[in-house]
Amino acid sequence: MTTKVLVVDDEPFILRSLSFVLRKGKMDVVEARNGEEALAMIREHHPRLVFLDVMMPKMNGYDVVRAVRAEEEFSDVHLILLTAKGQEADRAVGMEAGANDYLTKPFSPARILQLAKEVLGQKV
């Protein structure tokens, strides 16, 4: 099983900083910049963990989660939604779509790395 991590965000600074933190934590990181790209990368790389922005062009994070959950072979993929939308209703939409977790921006790089290590079963 792969320990690949996919980071998906249309904001270049957030994409780079998340990828940087995870790579420093010795993770194999791939990136996508929109929802359609994310779905293609999930199908190609079958990552164990996906950090997924909610508000993106072409396909939003909720729709990506629904599409991934509709494909049985990806039932083991851990999906974490990242968003600036912190309302409980937004969180509920994400969880109902099938996300495993939901983090609001801004978040600390240390928290991202800790969460990734927990999900991947690595020492924190």
PyMOL commands that set and color helices and strands:
alter all, ss='L'
color gray80, all
select helices_A, chain A and resi 12-24+35-45+61-69+72-74+88-97+109-120
alter helices_A, ss='H'
color red, helices_A
select strands_A, chain A and resi 4-8+28-32+49-53+78-83+101-104
alter strands_A, ss='S'
color yellow, strands_A
deselect
rebuild
show_as cartoon
